[in-house]
Amino acid sequence: MVCVKQMITRLDDELHARLKALAASEGISLNEITVQALNALIHQPLTRKVVRGRARDAGWLVELEEPAERPDPERVRAAQTGTGHAVSEALQADRGEW
């Protein structure tokens, strides 16, 4: 025996009308179209694109602009030469680990 739960939700008139029209065009009930949509949502694989889309929709995604010019890897290496473990040592000193 399958246990079925009932869910009450509030929809604006436009969304309700669109779901009802879609269900009618598919020849199924409004309940069935809603169940199908919810099943599709929870079974959607969480790809990077999906996660980014959800974050963007929620206003949580921070998108950085691409730099006009990428730094030359050799210049970056040269600029780092001789820096050693300065950052790690500074953090240790700040934490009192010396």
C-alpha positions in Angstrom: 0.0 0.0 0.0 1.4 3.4 -1.0 1.0 6.2 1.6 0.0 9.5 -0.1 0.4 12.9 1.6 -1.6 15.9 0.8 0.2 19.3 0.5 -1.4 22.7 0.4 0.5 25.5 -1.3 -0.2 29.0 -2.4 0.3 30.1 -6.0 -0.3 33.4 -7.7 -3.1 33.4 -10.2 -0.8 33.6 -13.2 1.3 30.6 -12.2 -1.9 28.6 -11.3 -3.4 29.4 -14.7 -0.2 28.4 -16.6 0.1 25.1 -14.7 -3.6 24.3 -15.3 -3.2 25.1 -19.0 -0.1 22.9 -19.2 -1.8 20.0 -17.5 -4.8 20.3 -19.8 -2.5 20.4 -22.9 -0.8 17.2 -21.6 -4.2 15.6 -20.8 -3.4 15.1 -17.1 -4.6 16.6 -13.9 -3.2 19.7 -12.2 -2.1 17.4 -9.4 -0.2 15.1 -11.7 1.6 18.0 -13.5 2.6 19.4 -10.1 3.9 16.0 -8.9 5.9 15.6 -12.2 7.4 19.0 -11.7 8.4 18.3 -8.1 9.9 14.9 -9.1 11.9 16.5 -11.9 13.2 19.1 -9.5 14.4 16.7 -6.8 15.9 14.2 -9.3 17.7 16.9 -11.3 21.5 16.2 -11.0 23.4 18.8 -9.1 25.8 19.8 -11.9 27.9 22.9 -11.6 25.5 24.6 -14.0 22.4 23.8 -11.8 24.1 24.9 -8.6 25.3 28.2 -10.2 21.8 28.8 -11.6 20.2 28.3 -8.3 22.7 30.5 -6.6 22.2 33.2 -9.2 18.4 33.0 -8.8 18.8 33.3 -5.0 21.1 36.3 -5.4 24.0 34.4 -3.8 26.3 34.1 -6.8 29.3 36.4 -7.0 30.6 36.6 -10.5 34.0 38.2 -11.0 34.9 39.9 -14.2 37.7 38.4 -16.3 40.9 40.4 -16.1 41.6 42.4 -19.3 45.0 40.7 -19.4 46.2 37.5 -17.8 49.6 37.8 -16.0 52.5 36.0 -17.5 53.2 32.9 -15.5 57.0 33.5 -15.6 56.6 37.0 -14.2 54.4 35.7 -11.4 57.0 33.0 -10.5 59.8 35.6 -10.6 57.8 37.9 -8.3 57.3 35.1 -5.8 60.9 34.0 -5.8 62.5 34.4 -2.4 59.2 34.9 -0.5 59.5 31.4 1.1 57.1 30.8 3.9 56.5 34.4 4.8 52.7 34.1 5.0 52.7 30.9 7.0 55.3 32.3 9.4 53.3 35.5 9.8 50.1 33.6 10.6 52.0 31.4 13.1 53.4 34.5 14.8 49.9 36.1 14.8 48.5 33.0 16.5 51.3 32.9 19.0 52.7 29.6 17.7 56.3 30.7 17.6 
